[in-house]
């Protein structure tokens, strides 16, 4: 009778380990959004000295440290003509890094105003 109990216990522990590993893996391996599929190549002239912001969405495999980043910036956006500021405070103050991480389901978000 003790042999059956030990076998059932070992199987239960193995199943629990597999479930936990699956949960950890699903949190540690994240794909980036495929938002570049319809992207158009753009070129901006005379941007030296302009103010801009970059946001990095970090995905990939945290277990193997094979990380990838999607980089987004504000050049050519939000800027009244001639000001050179594509990162006005009234817009930057509304950026919620935690909300971006949750919305895009990525490992991390890096925000550099």
TADANOR-V385551 format. One line per field, one symbol per residue. ss: DSSP state (H for helix, E for strand, C for the rest). phi: phi as a letter, one per 20 degrees, with the letter a starting at -180 (. if undefined). psi: psi as a letter, one per 40 degrees, with the letter a starting at -180 (. if undefined). A space follows every 50 residues. Layout:
BEGIN
ss = ???
phi = ???
psi = ???
END
This chain:
BEGIN
ss = CHHHHHHHHHHHHHHHHHHHHHHHHHHHEECCCCCCCCCCCCCCCCCCCC ECCEEEEEEEECCCCEEEEEEEECCCCCCCCCCCECCCHHHHCCCCHHHH HHHHCCCEEEEEC
phi = .fffffffffffffffffffffffffeecceefeeegdfdfcccdldfnf ebcccdedcodffemeeccedccdgncmdggnemdecfgfeffefdffff gffeldfbcdccf
psi = dddddddddddddddddddddddddddehhiiifeedeiihihhifehei hiiihhhhaahddefgiihhhhieheiehihedehegiddddeehhdddd dddefidihhhg.
END
